[in-house]
Amino acid sequence: MYRRSVFVGEPCRRSVMHGIIYIVGLIVVVLAILSFFGVR
């Protein structure tokens, strides 16, 4: 029973991590573009 709950909860945590990584990457790209246009 415990093993099943852990097994079911694993994909959810993984998708959340992917979402956080995607958001952080998006913010980094936006900041890079803003700084690039700020220099020019």
C-alpha positions in Angstrom: 0.0 0.0 0.0 2.8 2.4 0.9 4.8 1.4 -2.1 1.8 2.0 -4.4 1.3 5.6 -3.1 4.9 6.4 -3.6 4.8 4.9 -7.1 1.7 7.0 -8.0 3.2 10.2 -6.5 6.4 9.9 -8.5 5.2 11.2 -11.9 3.4 14.1 -10.3 6.6 15.3 -8.5 8.5 14.8 -11.8 6.1 16.9 -13.8 6.3 19.7 -11.1 10.1 19.7 -11.3 9.9 19.9 -15.1 7.5 22.8 -14.8 9.8 24.7 -12.4 12.8 24.0 -14.7 10.8 25.3 -17.7 9.7 28.5 -15.9 13.2 29.2 -14.7 14.6 28.6 -18.2 12.0 30.9 -19.6 12.8 33.7 -17.1 16.6 33.3 -17.9 15.9 33.7 -21.6 13.7 36.7 -21.1 16.3 38.4 -18.8 19.0 37.6 -21.4 17.0 39.2 -24.2 16.2 42.3 -22.0 19.9 42.7 -21.1 20.9 42.3 -24.7 18.5 45.0 -25.9 19.5 47.1 -22.8 23.1 47.0 -24.0 22.1 48.1 -27.5 
